[in-house]
Amino acid sequence: MDALLDLLQQEGRLPVSEMATRLGKTEAEVQQMLQDLTDKGVIFGFHAVVDRDRIGDRRVQALIEVRLTPERGGGFDSLASRIAKFDQVRNCYLMSGGYDLAVLVEGSDLREVARFVSEKLSTLEGVVSTATHFQLKVYKEAGFLASEAPVDDRLAVTP
């Protein structure tokens, strides 16, 4: 199973036949493994890793450090689940260290993210404080290095 998961994370668009060849399994075995992983909730879903700059997408992403007051009997789980359900939230992680949750959010612009923080996130009972860090540039995402613009290697032509 681990080899299949590694393969999916690196090359998720491979046909099942190619996965089977690389894993030394039959197509039926790989198909069953994929179904089992999906049924067990190991695989949440599939998505493309997109270089948004290349398509002119100007959405804003931010990492928000959130400090919480743990709830009696539930710790952080109930409040973290509530936060994770907001449409703006892309990822939400319980963390060790100086804050409790790392919340990755996305908005159409800085103001939308600011409104989310001030009107939705910080107003929740149990949220002690937040610190917002806006993403400036992507160097690596989901294990893939972000590519730079192609370099023009041609020599300049001068008269």
N, C-alpha and C positions, 0 to 999 in steps of 0.2 A: 504493500500500500504506500509506503514512504516514497519508493521510487516513482510510482505513478503520480503522487502529489508533487514531487519535485519536477517531473516532466511537465505537468499541467501548469505549474507556476512559471516555468521558463518558456514553454511553447504551447500555450493553451489551445491554439488553433490547429494542432496536428490532427489529421484524421485518425480514427480509432485503429485503422489498419496499420498506420505508421507507429502509433504508440505500442501496439501489440508486438510489432517487429523489434522495436528498441527494448522492450521489456522481456522478450522471449516468451510471450504468452499468445494465446489465440485471441482473435477479435471478440469472441463471445466472453472469454474470461475478463478482458479489459472492460467490455460493456457492463458486465455484472459488477465488477469492482467500482466503476463509476456510479452505477445505480445504488450500490450499498453505501458509498461515501455520501451521496446526496440524501438518501433516506435517513442516515444517521446524523445528518446536519453537519458533517465535517466540511463539505463543500457548501458554502452559502450561495454562491452564484459565480458568474463569470463577467468580466468587463475588460474593455480595451484600456491600455495605458496611452493617453493622448498628450501630445505636445500642444497645449492650448495656444501658445504664442504663435505657432505656425498657421493657425486658422483664425487669428485675430480675436480670439476670445479674451475679453478683458475682465472676466470675473475675478474677484478677490478672495484669497484664502487666508485664514488666520488660525494660529494655534492659541487656544485660550487655556491658561492655567487656572484651575478652579479649586478653591479651598472650601471644604464642606464641614458641617457638623454632622457626625454620624448619628443615625437614628437608632434608638434603643431597639434591640432585637433584629434589626435589619442592616446595621452598618451603613455602607454607602450604596448598596445595591438598588434600593427603591428610588432614591433621588437620581442616581446615575442612569437608571432605566428611563426615567421621565425626561432627563436632558437628552438622551440618545434619540428619543422619538421626534424631536423638533426637525422640521424639514431642512433647516440650514446646517444641521450637524451631519458631517460626513463620517467621522470616526470619533469614538469616545473610549478612553482607556483609564483604568484605575492605575495610579502611579505610586511609586515610593518617592520619598524625598520631601521637598519643600511645599508641594501642593498635592492634592488628592486625585484630581482628574485632569487629563489632557484631552481637550475637546477641539477637534479640527472642524472648522466651519467654512462655509462658502457663501458669498453674497455677490450681487451684481456690482456693488461698489463699496467703498469704505463706510459710507453712511448706513447702508443696509446691515453690515456687520455690527456697527456701533449701536444701531437700534435693537438688534437681536440681543446684544450684551446688556444694554441698559433697560430694555422693556421686558424681556423674557427671562434671560438667564439670571441676572443679578437680583431679580425680584422674587425668585423662588425661595420659599422658606427652607433654610438649611444651607444656602449658599452664603459663605462668609465673605469671600473676596474673589476677584478675578484679575487676571493680567493678560492683556491681549497682545500678541506678537503677529504682525502681518508678514506674509510670505513675500519676499522680494524677487527671488529667482530660484528655479528648480535646477539642481545638478544631478539628482538621481531620484527616481520615483518607482516604487513597487519593484525594486531590484534592477531597473533599467537606467542606464546612464542617459541623461538628456543630451541630445546631440546639439552641437553648435551649428550655426549657419554654415553652409558649404563655403570653403575657401576657394577663391578664384586664383588658380596657380598660373594663369597666363601672364606673360610678360607684357608690360605696357608698350604700346606702339607709339613711337614718337616720330615726327617728320624730320 
